[in-house]
Amino acid sequence: MHFIGIFSNHSEYEMIKQNLAKTVNKKDLKLIHITSKNIENMRNIVFETIVLCNQENIHERQKEILNKLCNHSTFIIVNADIFCNTKIIFNKKTNCISYGLNQKSTLTISSIQEDKAILSIQRNIKNLQNHTIEMGEIEIDLKQYKVNNIENILAFFTVYLIYS
């Protein structure tokens, strides 16, 4: 069983969940929505992947729990546009993959039109099977996905690349 914790608001979580359900052919993915309200209940779960989409107003105790979750995960997928000033603690075995609209993110959008976007992978990343996903560009048909925010499509595609 692959536990994926998604720290986000409800609409971001639902968008990622729905798109993963229709694109990733794995029955053993268990997505768990993490919020500032339920993070205390998550402190003993070992997530394989943590996706940090949205930085809600969380206090120090919740930040400690979030750091503990990240420290024990294999992958951390982080929105670099939002979490740029947050210190995230992870171990040396953790793969941290950033996404966002800034130039330094591992995954970003290099071009966008009304119905398509070009996803740019700016650094090689390892997937779950330890295969290398090389730098390059992927054209995305935005009509195919339920998109409420372009950064959410980046979060979804990062998870997709790791688990597909």
C-alpha positions in Angstrom: 0.0 0.0 0.0 1.3 3.4 -1.0 0.2 6.1 1.4 0.2 9.6 -0.1 -0.5 12.5 2.2 -1.7 15.7 0.5 -1.5 18.9 2.6 -3.9 21.1 0.8 -7.3 22.7 0.8 -10.3 20.6 -0.2 -10.5 21.6 -3.9 -6.8 21.0 -4.5 -7.1 17.5 -2.9 -10.2 16.6 -4.9 -8.6 17.7 -8.2 -5.4 15.6 -7.6 -7.4 12.6 -6.3 -9.8 12.6 -9.3 -7.1 13.0 -11.9 -4.9 10.3 -10.3 -7.8 7.9 -10.2 -8.3 8.1 -13.9 -4.7 8.1 -15.0 -2.6 6.0 -12.6 -3.4 2.3 -12.9 -2.5 1.3 -9.3 -5.1 0.0 -6.9 -2.8 0.2 -3.9 -2.6 4.0 -3.8 -4.2 5.5 -0.6 -4.6 9.3 -0.7 -5.1 11.0 2.6 -6.1 14.6 2.9 -4.0 16.5 5.5 -5.2 19.8 6.8 -4.3 22.0 9.7 -7.4 20.6 11.5 -6.5 16.9 11.2 -2.7 17.0 11.1 -2.6 16.0 14.8 -4.3 12.7 13.9 -1.7 12.0 11.2 1.4 12.2 13.3 1.9 8.4 13.5 1.3 7.6 9.9 4.3 6.8 7.7 3.6 8.3 4.3 5.6 7.2 1.3 4.9 10.6 -0.3 3.9 14.0 1.1 2.5 16.6 -1.3 2.7 20.2 0.1 0.3 22.2 -2.0 -1.1 24.9 0.3 0.4 26.5 3.4 -2.5 27.2 5.6 -2.1 29.1 8.9 -0.5 26.4 11.0 1.1 26.9 14.4 4.5 25.6 15.6 3.2 22.2 16.9 1.6 21.5 13.5 4.8 22.5 11.7 6.7 20.0 13.9 4.3 17.2 12.9 4.5 18.2 9.3 8.3 18.1 9.5 8.2 14.7 11.2 5.9 13.4 8.4 8.3 14.7 5.8 11.3 13.3 7.5 9.9 9.8 7.3 8.7 9.9 3.7 10.4 8.7 0.6 9.2 11.6 -1.6 8.3 15.2 -0.8 6.6 17.1 -3.5 6.5 20.8 -2.6 5.0 23.9 -4.1 8.1 26.0 -4.2 6.1 29.2 -4.8 4.3 28.8 -1.5 6.8 27.0 0.7 9.8 29.0 -0.3 10.3 30.5 3.2 9.4 27.4 5.2 12.1 25.1 6.5 11.2 21.5 5.7 13.3 18.8 7.4 13.9 15.6 5.6 16.4 12.8 5.7 19.1 12.0 3.2 17.0 9.2 1.6 14.1 11.5 0.9 13.6 12.8 -2.7 12.5 16.4 -2.6 10.8 17.5 -5.9 9.7 21.1 -6.3 7.0 22.4 -8.6 5.8 25.9 -9.3 5.8 28.7 -11.7 9.2 30.0 -10.7 12.3 29.2 -12.8 14.1 27.1 -10.1 11.3 24.5 -9.6 12.0 20.9 -10.8 8.6 21.0 -12.6 7.3 24.1 -14.1 5.1 25.4 -17.0 7.2 26.8 -19.8 4.2 27.8 -21.9 0.4 27.9 -21.5 -2.5 28.5 -23.8 -6.2 28.2 -23.3 -6.4 24.4 -23.8 -2.8 23.2 -23.5 0.3 23.8 -21.5 3.9 22.7 -21.8 5.2 21.0 -18.6 9.0 21.4 -18.3 11.0 18.9 -16.2 14.1 21.0 -15.4 16.1 18.3 -13.5 16.2 14.5 -13.7 14.1 12.8 -11.0 13.8 9.2 -9.8 10.4 7.5 -9.8 9.2 4.8 -7.4 11.0 2.1 -9.3 14.2 4.1 -9.1 14.1 4.8 -12.9 15.3 8.2 -14.0 12.8 10.6 -15.6 14.9 12.8 -17.7 14.7 16.5 -18.3 12.4 17.5 -21.1 9.0 18.9 -21.9 5.6 17.3 -22.0 2.6 18.8 -23.7 -0.6 18.6 -21.5 -4.1 18.8 -22.9 -5.8 20.8 -20.2 -9.3 19.9 -21.3 -8.5 16.3 -20.3 -8.0 17.2 -16.6 -10.1 18.9 -14.0 -7.9 22.0 -13.4 -8.8 24.6 -10.9 -5.3 26.1 -10.7 -2.3 25.6 -12.9 -0.1 24.8 -9.9 -2.4 21.9 -9.0 -1.8 20.4 -12.4 1.9 20.5 -11.6 1.3 18.8 -8.3 -0.8 16.1 -10.0 1.8 15.5 -12.7 4.6 15.2 -10.2 2.7 12.5 -8.4 1.8 10.9 -11.7 5.5 10.8 -12.8 6.5 9.1 -9.6 3.8 6.4 -9.6 3.2 5.7 -13.3 
